[in-house]
Amino acid sequence: MKVFSWFKFVSRAVHEEQEERIKYPLTEGRLCKSLTLTVWRKSLVISCKGFTVINSYGNLVYRVDNYMVHPNEVILMDASGNCVLSMRRSRKLGLVDSWFVYEGEMEKQSERSKSRESPVYCVRKPVNILDGKAKVQAYVYRVASDSDKRHAAFTVEGSYAHRTCKVLDEYNRAVAEIKRKEPNKHVSFGIEIFQLVVHPGFDPSFAMALVLLLDQMFS
């Protein structure tokens, strides 16, 4: 596919080669160094809306197809099309926009059990009138498996619309960042192609899931 070949080329042109490992449990990754992914807000499937994510070698890492077909559900897949994470929207009183993140595919989980597997995270869009923190884009909570209790885990700050966001842990340390892709001698980029930088210790798949949810909340 010519378009994908071009996308791989421009990604390799601005990345330094690095060792990358991507399959780890949520937020328990053991990346030995920061991982930089190139995110393209476009599906490689014809007539589909979605995302394409590649690494510094130009290899496909994640994909999202049929992005707008089910507006209340988003599925993040690996390069082979296997479901990595599922996300489902929950809206209360038409004010608070929350998303629950599940490991794997929810439909298959339902087939194995009468009750759907519990989510691992809840991502909530703030109501700025109440929060008074305009720079906060989202709050991320861990969901305890044995209860409905939620524990604050991460905060996303910045501006997704400008592709400048940081995911901060409870100690205010950046664990992942969304950045504009800087132009070079080969090509310049708009906001549809940007970078996702994942720091050691944070799971790349969950970082990409946060990108998808920010896109749902602010696009």
CYANA upper distance limits for C-alpha pairs under 8 A (distance plus 0.5 A):
  1 MET  CA      5 SER  CA      6.77
  2 LYS  CA      6 TRP  CA      6.81
  3 VAL  CA      7 PHE  CA      6.79
  4 PHE  CA      8 LYS  CA      6.66
  4 PHE  CA     44 LEU  CA      7.94
  5 SER  CA      9 PHE  CA      6.70
  6 TRP  CA     10 VAL  CA      6.80
  7 PHE  CA     11 SER  CA      6.73
  7 PHE  CA     58 GLY  CA      8.39
  8 LYS  CA     12 ARG  CA      6.78
  8 LYS  CA     54 ILE  CA      7.94
  8 LYS  CA     57 TYR  CA      8.23
  8 LYS  CA     58 GLY  CA      4.93
  8 LYS  CA     59 ASN  CA      7.86
  9 PHE  CA     13 ALA  CA      6.67
  9 PHE  CA     58 GLY  CA      7.49
 10 VAL  CA     14 VAL  CA      7.29
 10 VAL  CA    186 HIS  CA      7.81
 10 VAL  CA    187 VAL  CA      7.82
 11 SER  CA     15 HIS  CA      6.85
 11 SER  CA     38 THR  CA      7.00
 11 SER  CA     54 ILE  CA      8.36
 11 SER  CA     55 ASN  CA      8.25
 11 SER  CA     56 SER  CA      6.78
 11 SER  CA     57 TYR  CA      8.36
 11 SER  CA     58 GLY  CA      6.90
 12 ARG  CA     16 GLU  CA      8.09
 12 ARG  CA     56 SER  CA      5.94
 12 ARG  CA     57 TYR  CA      6.49
 12 ARG  CA     58 GLY  CA      6.59
 13 ALA  CA    186 HIS  CA      8.30
 14 VAL  CA    184 ASN  CA      7.94
 15 HIS  CA     36 THR  CA      8.35
 15 HIS  CA     56 SER  CA      5.96
 16 GLU  CA     56 SER  CA      7.38
 17 GLU  CA     56 SER  CA      6.55
 17 GLU  CA     57 TYR  CA      7.42
 18 GLN  CA     35 LEU  CA      8.16
 18 GLN  CA     56 SER  CA      7.87
 19 GLU  CA     32 CYS  CA      8.46
 19 GLU  CA     33 LYS  CA      8.26
 20 GLU  CA     31 LEU  CA      7.60
 20 GLU  CA     35 LEU  CA      6.93
 21 ARG  CA     31 LEU  CA      6.82
 22 ILE  CA     29 GLY  CA      8.19
 22 ILE  CA     31 LEU  CA      8.24
 22 ILE  CA    203 ASP  CA      7.81
 22 ILE  CA    204 PRO  CA      6.65
 22 ILE  CA    205 SER  CA      7.91
 23 LYS  CA     29 GLY  CA      8.18
 23 LYS  CA    203 ASP  CA      8.41
 23 LYS  CA    205 SER  CA      8.38
 24 TYR  CA     28 GLU  CA      6.87
 24 TYR  CA     29 GLY  CA      5.53
 24 TYR  CA     30 ARG  CA      7.99
 24 TYR  CA    203 ASP  CA      6.87
 25 PRO  CA     29 GLY  CA      6.96
 25 PRO  CA    203 ASP  CA      7.37
 26 LEU  CA    202 PHE  CA      7.98
 26 LEU  CA    203 ASP  CA      5.82
 26 LEU  CA    205 SER  CA      8.14
 26 LEU  CA    206 PHE  CA      6.79
 27 THR  CA    201 GLY  CA      6.99
 27 THR  CA    202 PHE  CA      5.02
 27 THR  CA    203 ASP  CA      5.07
 27 THR  CA    206 PHE  CA      7.83
 28 GLU  CA    201 GLY  CA      6.36
 28 GLU  CA    202 PHE  CA      6.59
 28 GLU  CA    203 ASP  CA      6.69
 29 GLY  CA    200 PRO  CA      7.58
 29 GLY  CA    201 GLY  CA      5.23
 29 GLY  CA    202 PHE  CA      5.68
 29 GLY  CA    203 ASP  CA      5.37
 29 GLY  CA    204 PRO  CA      8.31
 30 ARG  CA    200 PRO  CA      6.77
 30 ARG  CA    201 GLY  CA      5.69
 30 ARG  CA    202 PHE  CA      8.05
 31 LEU  CA     35 LEU  CA      8.04
 31 LEU  CA    199 HIS  CA      8.01
 31 LEU  CA    200 PRO  CA      5.23
 31 LEU  CA    201 GLY  CA      6.55
 31 LEU  CA    202 PHE  CA      8.20
 32 CYS  CA    200 PRO  CA      6.53
 33 LYS  CA    199 HIS  CA      7.27
 33 LYS  CA    200 PRO  CA      5.99
 34 SER  CA    197 VAL  CA      7.24
 34 SER  CA    198 VAL  CA      6.04
 34 SER  CA    199 HIS  CA      4.85
 34 SER  CA    200 PRO  CA      5.98
 35 LEU  CA    197 VAL  CA      6.19
 35 LEU  CA    198 VAL  CA      5.56
 35 LEU  CA    199 HIS  CA      6.91
 35 LEU  CA    200 PRO  CA      8.29
 36 THR  CA     55 ASN  CA      7.33
 36 THR  CA     56 SER  CA      7.55
 36 THR  CA    195 GLN  CA      7.17
 36 THR  CA    196 LEU  CA      6.25
 36 THR  CA    197 VAL  CA      4.95
 36 THR  CA    198 VAL  CA      6.84
 37 LEU  CA     53 VAL  CA      7.09
 37 LEU  CA     54 ILE  CA      6.32
 37 LEU  CA     55 ASN  CA      5.37
 37 LEU  CA     56 SER  CA      7.20
 37 LEU  CA    195 GLN  CA      6.20
 37 LEU  CA    196 LEU  CA      5.62
 37 LEU  CA    197 VAL  CA      6.84
 38 THR  CA     53 VAL  CA      6.15
 38 THR  CA     54 ILE  CA      5.94
 38 THR  CA     55 ASN  CA      6.82
 38 THR  CA     56 SER  CA      8.15
 38 THR  CA    193 ILE  CA      7.57
 38 THR  CA    194 PHE  CA      6.43
 38 THR  CA    195 GLN  CA      5.21
 38 THR  CA    196 LEU  CA      6.82
 39 VAL  CA     51 PHE  CA      7.50
 39 VAL  CA     52 THR  CA      6.48
 39 VAL  CA     53 VAL  CA      5.10
 39 VAL  CA     54 ILE  CA      7.30
 39 VAL  CA    192 GLU  CA      8.48
 39 VAL  CA    193 ILE  CA      6.14
 39 VAL  CA    194 PHE  CA      5.86
 39 VAL  CA    195 GLN  CA      6.30
 39 VAL  CA    196 LEU  CA      7.31
 40 TRP  CA     51 PHE  CA      6.16
 40 TRP  CA     52 THR  CA      5.59
 40 TRP  CA     53 VAL  CA      6.69
 40 TRP  CA    192 GLU  CA      6.37
 40 TRP  CA    193 ILE  CA      5.04
 40 TRP  CA    194 PHE  CA      7.23
 41 ARG  CA     50 GLY  CA      6.68
 41 ARG  CA     51 PHE  CA      5.07
 41 ARG  CA     52 THR  CA      7.01
 41 ARG  CA    192 GLU  CA      5.63
 41 ARG  CA    193 ILE  CA      6.85
 42 LYS  CA     49 LYS  CA      6.50
 42 LYS  CA     50 GLY  CA      5.48
 42 LYS  CA     51 PHE  CA      5.15
 42 LYS  CA     52 THR  CA      6.51
 42 LYS  CA    192 GLU  CA      8.33
 43 SER  CA     48 CYS  CA      6.49
 43 SER  CA     49 LYS  CA      5.84
 43 SER  CA     50 GLY  CA      4.82
 43 SER  CA     51 PHE  CA      5.47
 43 SER  CA     52 THR  CA      6.27
 43 SER  CA     63 ARG  CA      7.77
 43 SER  CA     64 VAL  CA      7.11
 43 SER  CA     65 ASP  CA      6.21
 44 LEU  CA     48 CYS  CA      8.27
 44 LEU  CA     51 PHE  CA      8.46
 44 LEU  CA     52 THR  CA      7.40
 44 LEU  CA     65 ASP  CA      8.41
 45 VAL  CA     65 ASP  CA      7.43
 48 CYS  CA     65 ASP  CA      6.45
 48 CYS  CA     66 ASN  CA      5.52
 48 CYS  CA     67 TYR  CA      7.74
 49 LYS  CA     65 ASP  CA      6.43
 49 LYS  CA     66 ASN  CA      5.72
 49 LYS  CA     67 TYR  CA      5.61
 49 LYS  CA     68 MET  CA      7.05
 50 GLY  CA     63 ARG  CA      7.89
 50 GLY  CA     64 VAL  CA      5.34
 50 GLY  CA     65 ASP  CA      5.10
 50 GLY  CA     66 ASN  CA      6.46
 50 GLY  CA     67 TYR  CA      5.19
 50 GLY  CA     68 MET  CA      8.29
 51 PHE  CA     62 TYR  CA      8.49
 51 PHE  CA     63 ARG  CA      6.00
 51 PHE  CA     64 VAL  CA      5.37
 51 PHE  CA     65 ASP  CA      7.31
 51 PHE  CA     67 TYR  CA      8.41
 52 THR  CA     60 LEU  CA      7.92
 52 THR  CA     62 TYR  CA      6.74
 52 THR  CA     63 ARG  CA      5.23
 52 THR  CA     64 VAL  CA      7.11
 53 VAL  CA     60 LEU  CA      6.51
 53 VAL  CA     61 VAL  CA      6.11
 53 VAL  CA     62 TYR  CA      5.50
 53 VAL  CA     63 ARG  CA      6.59
 54 ILE  CA     58 GLY  CA      6.15
 54 ILE  CA     59 ASN  CA      5.73
 54 ILE  CA     60 LEU  CA      4.90
 54 ILE  CA     61 VAL  CA      5.60
 54 ILE  CA     62 TYR  CA      7.46
 55 ASN  CA     59 ASN  CA      6.08
 55 ASN  CA     60 LEU  CA      7.24
 55 ASN  CA     61 VAL  CA      7.05
 60 LEU  CA     79 ALA  CA      6.02
 61 VAL  CA     78 ASP  CA      6.32
 61 VAL  CA     79 ALA  CA      5.58
 62 TYR  CA     76 LEU  CA      7.44
 62 TYR  CA     77 MET  CA      6.09
 62 TYR  CA     78 ASP  CA      4.92
 62 TYR  CA     79 ALA  CA      5.79
 63 ARG  CA     76 LEU  CA      6.85
 63 ARG  CA     77 MET  CA      5.79
 63 ARG  CA     78 ASP  CA      6.60
 63 ARG  CA     79 ALA  CA      6.93
 63 ARG  CA     81 GLY  CA      7.92
 64 VAL  CA     74 VAL  CA      8.46
 64 VAL  CA     75 ILE  CA      7.06
 64 VAL  CA     76 LEU  CA      6.03
 64 VAL  CA     77 MET  CA      6.66
 66 ASN  CA     70 HIS  CA      8.12
 67 TYR  CA     71 PRO  CA      7.90
 67 TYR  CA     74 VAL  CA      7.26
 70 HIS  CA     74 VAL  CA      7.65
 72 ASN  CA     88 ARG  CA      6.15
 72 ASN  CA     89 ARG  CA      5.49
 72 ASN  CA     90 SER  CA      8.48
 73 GLU  CA     86 SER  CA      7.79
 73 GLU  CA     87 MET  CA      6.05
 73 GLU  CA     88 ARG  CA      5.01
 73 GLU  CA     89 ARG  CA      6.89
 74 VAL  CA     86 SER  CA      6.44
 74 VAL  CA     87 MET  CA      5.61
 74 VAL  CA     88 ARG  CA      7.11
 74 VAL  CA    212 LEU  CA      8.35
 75 ILE  CA     83 CYS  CA      7.02
 75 ILE  CA     84 VAL  CA      8.04
 75 ILE  CA     85 LEU  CA      6.52
 75 ILE  CA     86 SER  CA      5.12
 75 ILE  CA     87 MET  CA      6.82
 75 ILE  CA    105 GLU  CA      8.21
 76 LEU  CA     83 CYS  CA      6.43
 76 LEU  CA     84 VAL  CA      6.13
 76 LEU  CA     85 LEU  CA      5.79
 76 LEU  CA     86 SER  CA      6.85
 76 LEU  CA    209 ALA  CA      7.40
 77 MET  CA     81 GLY  CA      5.67
 77 MET  CA     82 ASN  CA      5.64
 77 MET  CA     83 CYS  CA      4.89
 77 MET  CA     84 VAL  CA      5.72
 77 MET  CA     85 LEU  CA      7.70
 78 ASP  CA     82 ASN  CA      5.98
 78 ASP  CA     83 CYS  CA      7.08
 78 ASP  CA     84 VAL  CA      6.89
 83 CYS  CA    104 GLY  CA      6.04
 83 CYS  CA    105 GLU  CA      6.32
 84 VAL  CA    103 GLU  CA      6.93
 84 VAL  CA    104 GLY  CA      5.59
 84 VAL  CA    105 GLU  CA      7.88
 84 VAL  CA    205 SER  CA      7.91
 85 LEU  CA    101 VAL  CA      7.32
 85 LEU  CA    102 TYR  CA      6.19
 85 LEU  CA    103 GLU  CA      5.26
 85 LEU  CA    104 GLY  CA      5.45
 85 LEU  CA    105 GLU  CA      7.23
 85 LEU  CA    205 SER  CA      8.13
 85 LEU  CA    206 PHE  CA      8.31
 85 LEU  CA    209 ALA  CA      7.88
 86 SER  CA    101 VAL  CA      6.31
 86 SER  CA    102 TYR  CA      5.56
 86 SER  CA    103 GLU  CA      6.83
 86 SER  CA    104 GLY  CA      6.64
 86 SER  CA    105 GLU  CA      6.31
 86 SER  CA    106 MET  CA      7.13
 87 MET  CA     99 TRP  CA      6.80
 87 MET  CA    100 PHE  CA      6.01
 87 MET  CA    101 VAL  CA      5.07
 87 MET  CA    102 TYR  CA      6.69
 87 MET  CA    209 ALA  CA      8.47
 88 ARG  CA     99 TRP  CA      5.88
 88 ARG  CA    100 PHE  CA      5.83
 88 ARG  CA    101 VAL  CA      7.27
 89 ARG  CA     97 ASP  CA      7.76
 89 ARG  CA     98 SER  CA      6.32
 89 ARG  CA     99 TRP  CA      4.84
 89 ARG  CA    100 PHE  CA      6.94
 90 SER  CA     97 ASP  CA      6.98
 90 SER  CA     98 SER  CA      5.69
 90 SER  CA     99 TRP  CA      6.31
 90 SER  CA    100 PHE  CA      7.95
 91 ARG  CA     95 LEU  CA      7.52
 91 ARG  CA     96 VAL  CA      6.30
 91 ARG  CA     97 ASP  CA      5.49
 91 ARG  CA     98 SER  CA      6.52
 92 LYS  CA     96 VAL  CA      6.21
 92 LYS  CA     97 ASP  CA      7.70
 95 LEU  CA    127 VAL  CA      7.89
 96 VAL  CA    124 ARG  CA      7.66
 96 VAL  CA    125 LYS  CA      7.10
 96 VAL  CA    126 PRO  CA      7.57
 96 VAL  CA    127 VAL  CA      7.22
 97 ASP  CA    124 ARG  CA      6.38
 97 ASP  CA    125 LYS  CA      5.89
 97 ASP  CA    126 PRO  CA      8.33
 97 ASP  CA    217 MET  CA      8.32
 98 SER  CA    122 CYS  CA      7.23
 98 SER  CA    123 VAL  CA      6.06
 98 SER  CA    124 ARG  CA      4.71
 98 SER  CA    125 LYS  CA      6.70
 99 TRP  CA    122 CYS  CA      6.14
 99 TRP  CA    123 VAL  CA      5.56
 99 TRP  CA    124 ARG  CA      6.80
 99 TRP  CA    213 LEU  CA      8.00
100 PHE  CA    119 PRO  CA      6.38
100 PHE  CA    120 VAL  CA      8.02
100 PHE  CA    121 TYR  CA      6.32
100 PHE  CA    122 CYS  CA      5.01
100 PHE  CA    123 VAL  CA      6.84
101 VAL  CA    119 PRO  CA      5.90
101 VAL  CA    120 VAL  CA      6.39
101 VAL  CA    121 TYR  CA      5.63
101 VAL  CA    122 CYS  CA      6.69
101 VAL  CA    123 VAL  CA      8.22
102 TYR  CA    106 MET  CA      7.60
102 TYR  CA    117 GLU  CA      8.16
102 TYR  CA    118 SER  CA      7.66
102 TYR  CA    119 PRO  CA      5.15
102 TYR  CA    120 VAL  CA      6.31
102 TYR  CA    121 TYR  CA      7.84
103 GLU  CA    119 PRO  CA      7.96
103 GLU  CA    120 VAL  CA      7.82
104 GLY  CA    109 GLN  CA      8.28
105 GLU  CA    109 GLN  CA      6.92
106 MET  CA    110 SER  CA      6.75
106 MET  CA    116 ARG  CA      7.47
106 MET  CA    117 GLU  CA      8.04
107 GLU  CA    111 GLU  CA      6.99
108 LYS  CA    112 ARG  CA      7.07
109 GLN  CA    113 SER  CA      6.85
109 GLN  CA    116 ARG  CA      6.55
109 GLN  CA    117 GLU  CA      6.75
110 SER  CA    114 LYS  CA      6.53
110 SER  CA    115 SER  CA      6.75
110 SER  CA    116 ARG  CA      5.49
110 SER  CA    117 GLU  CA      7.83
113 SER  CA    117 GLU  CA      8.22
118 SER  CA    145 SER  CA      6.65
119 PRO  CA    143 VAL  CA      7.01
119 PRO  CA    145 SER  CA      8.19
120 VAL  CA    142 ARG  CA      6.56
120 VAL  CA    143 VAL  CA      5.75
120 VAL  CA    144 ALA  CA      7.81
120 VAL  CA    145 SER  CA      7.91
121 TYR  CA    140 VAL  CA      7.34
121 TYR  CA    141 TYR  CA      6.06
121 TYR  CA    142 ARG  CA      5.13
121 TYR  CA    143 VAL  CA      5.78
122 CYS  CA    140 VAL  CA      6.30
122 CYS  CA    141 TYR  CA      5.60
122 CYS  CA    142 ARG  CA      6.93
122 CYS  CA    143 VAL  CA      7.15
122 CYS  CA    150 ARG  CA      8.33
123 VAL  CA    138 ALA  CA      7.06
123 VAL  CA    139 TYR  CA      6.21
123 VAL  CA    140 VAL  CA      5.01
123 VAL  CA    141 TYR  CA      6.85
123 VAL  CA    213 LEU  CA      8.43
124 ARG  CA    138 ALA  CA      6.01
124 ARG  CA    139 TYR  CA      5.71
124 ARG  CA    140 VAL  CA      6.95
125 LYS  CA    137 GLN  CA      6.92
125 LYS  CA    138 ALA  CA      5.17
125 LYS  CA    139 TYR  CA      7.04
125 LYS  CA    217 MET  CA      7.58
126 PRO  CA    131 ASP  CA      7.19
126 PRO  CA    136 VAL  CA      7.74
126 PRO  CA    137 GLN  CA      7.29
126 PRO  CA    138 ALA  CA      6.44
126 PRO  CA    139 TYR  CA      7.55
127 VAL  CA    131 ASP  CA      6.52
128 ASN  CA    132 GLY  CA      5.78
128 ASN  CA    133 LYS  CA      6.65
128 ASN  CA    134 ALA  CA      6.46
135 LYS  CA    157 GLU  CA      5.88
135 LYS  CA    158 GLY  CA      5.75
135 LYS  CA    159 SER  CA      7.56
136 VAL  CA    155 THR  CA      7.60
136 VAL  CA    156 VAL  CA      6.43
136 VAL  CA    157 GLU  CA      4.91
136 VAL  CA    158 GLY  CA      6.99
137 GLN  CA    155 THR  CA      8.24
137 GLN  CA    156 VAL  CA      5.85
137 GLN  CA    157 GLU  CA      5.80
137 GLN  CA    158 GLY  CA      7.15
137 GLN  CA    159 SER  CA      7.49
137 GLN  CA    160 TYR  CA      8.12
137 GLN  CA    214 LEU  CA      8.07
138 ALA  CA    155 THR  CA      6.51
138 ALA  CA    156 VAL  CA      5.58
138 ALA  CA    157 GLU  CA      7.70
138 ALA  CA    214 LEU  CA      8.19
139 TYR  CA    152 ALA  CA      8.08
139 TYR  CA    153 ALA  CA      8.49
139 TYR  CA    154 PHE  CA      6.72
139 TYR  CA    155 THR  CA      5.25
139 TYR  CA    156 VAL  CA      6.84
140 VAL  CA    152 ALA  CA      6.77
140 VAL  CA    153 ALA  CA      6.15
140 VAL  CA    154 PHE  CA      5.39
140 VAL  CA    155 THR  CA      6.42
140 VAL  CA    156 VAL  CA      8.32
141 TYR  CA    150 ARG  CA      6.11
141 TYR  CA    151 HIS  CA      5.62
141 TYR  CA    152 ALA  CA      4.93
141 TYR  CA    153 ALA  CA      5.57
141 TYR  CA    154 PHE  CA      7.32
142 ARG  CA    150 ARG  CA      5.97
142 ARG  CA    151 HIS  CA      5.53
142 ARG  CA    152 ALA  CA      6.85
142 ARG  CA    153 ALA  CA      6.56
143 VAL  CA    147 SER  CA      8.26
143 VAL  CA    148 ASP  CA      7.24
143 VAL  CA    149 LYS  CA      6.65
143 VAL  CA    150 ARG  CA      5.25
143 VAL  CA    151 HIS  CA      7.08
144 ALA  CA    148 ASP  CA      6.96
144 ALA  CA    149 LYS  CA      6.39
144 ALA  CA    150 ARG  CA      6.94
144 ALA  CA    151 HIS  CA      8.31
152 ALA  CA    170 GLU  CA      8.07
153 ALA  CA    169 ASP  CA      6.68
153 ALA  CA    170 GLU  CA      6.45
154 PHE  CA    167 VAL  CA      7.02
154 PHE  CA    168 LEU  CA      5.94
154 PHE  CA    169 ASP  CA      5.07
154 PHE  CA    170 GLU  CA      6.53
155 THR  CA    167 VAL  CA      6.24
155 THR  CA    168 LEU  CA      5.69
155 THR  CA    169 ASP  CA      7.07
155 THR  CA    170 GLU  CA      8.36
156 VAL  CA    165 CYS  CA      7.17
156 VAL  CA    166 LYS  CA      6.14
156 VAL  CA    167 VAL  CA      4.98
156 VAL  CA    168 LEU  CA      6.68
157 GLU  CA    165 CYS  CA      6.03
157 GLU  CA    166 LYS  CA      5.93
157 GLU  CA    167 VAL  CA      7.09
157 GLU  CA    168 LEU  CA      8.11
158 GLY  CA    164 THR  CA      6.23
158 GLY  CA    165 CYS  CA      4.85
158 GLY  CA    166 LYS  CA      6.90
159 SER  CA    163 ARG  CA      6.65
159 SER  CA    164 THR  CA      5.83
159 SER  CA    165 CYS  CA      6.09
160 TYR  CA    164 THR  CA      6.37
160 TYR  CA    165 CYS  CA      6.47
160 TYR  CA    178 ILE  CA      8.30
160 TYR  CA    214 LEU  CA      7.19
160 TYR  CA    215 ASP  CA      7.91
160 TYR  CA    218 PHE  CA      7.50
161 ALA  CA    218 PHE  CA      7.28
161 ALA  CA    219 SER  CA      7.77
162 HIS  CA    180 ARG  CA      8.17
162 HIS  CA    191 ILE  CA      7.71
163 ARG  CA    178 ILE  CA      6.28
163 ARG  CA    179 LYS  CA      5.93
163 ARG  CA    180 ARG  CA      6.09
163 ARG  CA    191 ILE  CA      7.30
163 ARG  CA    194 PHE  CA      7.65
164 THR  CA    177 GLU  CA      7.95
164 THR  CA    178 ILE  CA      5.87
164 THR  CA    179 LYS  CA      5.52
164 THR  CA    180 ARG  CA      7.18
165 CYS  CA    177 GLU  CA      6.12
165 CYS  CA    178 ILE  CA      5.46
165 CYS  CA    179 LYS  CA      7.42
166 LYS  CA    174 ALA  CA      6.59
166 LYS  CA    175 VAL  CA      8.06
166 LYS  CA    176 ALA  CA      6.43
166 LYS  CA    177 GLU  CA      4.93
166 LYS  CA    178 ILE  CA      6.88
167 VAL  CA    174 ALA  CA      6.05
167 VAL  CA    175 VAL  CA      6.19
167 VAL  CA    176 ALA  CA      5.62
167 VAL  CA    177 GLU  CA      6.61
168 LEU  CA    172 ASN  CA      5.57
168 LEU  CA    173 ARG  CA      5.61
168 LEU  CA    174 ALA  CA      5.00
168 LEU  CA    175 VAL  CA      6.40
168 LEU  CA    176 ALA  CA      7.98
169 ASP  CA    173 ARG  CA      5.90
169 ASP  CA    174 ALA  CA      7.05
169 ASP  CA    175 VAL  CA      7.20
174 ALA  CA    199 HIS  CA      8.22
175 VAL  CA    198 VAL  CA      6.84
175 VAL  CA    199 HIS  CA      5.66
175 VAL  CA    200 PRO  CA      7.95
175 VAL  CA    201 GLY  CA      8.15
175 VAL  CA    202 PHE  CA      6.62
176 ALA  CA    196 LEU  CA      7.74
176 ALA  CA    197 VAL  CA      6.01
176 ALA  CA    198 VAL  CA      4.93
176 ALA  CA    199 HIS  CA      6.14
176 ALA  CA    202 PHE  CA      7.90
176 ALA  CA    207 ALA  CA      7.19
177 GLU  CA    196 LEU  CA      6.32
177 GLU  CA    197 VAL  CA      5.56
177 GLU  CA    198 VAL  CA      7.09
178 ILE  CA    194 PHE  CA      7.84
178 ILE  CA    195 GLN  CA      6.32
178 ILE  CA    196 LEU  CA      5.29
178 ILE  CA    197 VAL  CA      6.90
178 ILE  CA    211 VAL  CA      8.50
179 LYS  CA    194 PHE  CA      6.57
179 LYS  CA    195 GLN  CA      5.64
179 LYS  CA    196 LEU  CA      6.95
179 LYS  CA    197 VAL  CA      8.15
180 ARG  CA    191 ILE  CA      7.42
180 ARG  CA    193 ILE  CA      8.26
180 ARG  CA    194 PHE  CA      5.49
180 ARG  CA    195 GLN  CA      6.69
181 LYS  CA    189 PHE  CA      6.88
181 LYS  CA    190 GLY  CA      8.49
181 LYS  CA    193 ILE  CA      7.29
181 LYS  CA    194 PHE  CA      5.26
181 LYS  CA    195 GLN  CA      6.26
182 GLU  CA    188 SER  CA      7.69
182 GLU  CA    189 PHE  CA      7.58
183 PRO  CA    187 VAL  CA      6.45
183 PRO  CA    188 SER  CA      4.66
183 PRO  CA    189 PHE  CA      6.49
184 ASN  CA    188 SER  CA      6.82
189 PHE  CA    193 ILE  CA      6.75
189 PHE  CA    194 PHE  CA      8.32
190 GLY  CA    194 PHE  CA      8.43
196 LEU  CA    207 ALA  CA      8.43
196 LEU  CA    208 MET  CA      8.14
198 VAL  CA    202 PHE  CA      7.04
198 VAL  CA    203 ASP  CA      8.07
198 VAL  CA    204 PRO  CA      6.62
198 VAL  CA    207 ALA  CA      7.56
202 PHE  CA    207 ALA  CA      8.11
203 ASP  CA    207 ALA  CA      6.83
204 PRO  CA    208 MET  CA      6.68
205 SER  CA    209 ALA  CA      6.68
206 PHE  CA    210 LEU  CA      6.79
207 ALA  CA    211 VAL  CA      7.07
208 MET  CA    212 LEU  CA      6.94
209 ALA  CA    213 LEU  CA      6.83
210 LEU  CA    214 LEU  CA      6.56
211 VAL  CA    215 ASP  CA      6.66
212 LEU  CA    216 GLN  CA      6.80
213 LEU  CA    217 MET  CA      6.66
214 LEU  CA    218 PHE  CA      6.42
214 LEU  CA    219 SER  CA      8.38
215 ASP  CA    219 SER  CA      5.76
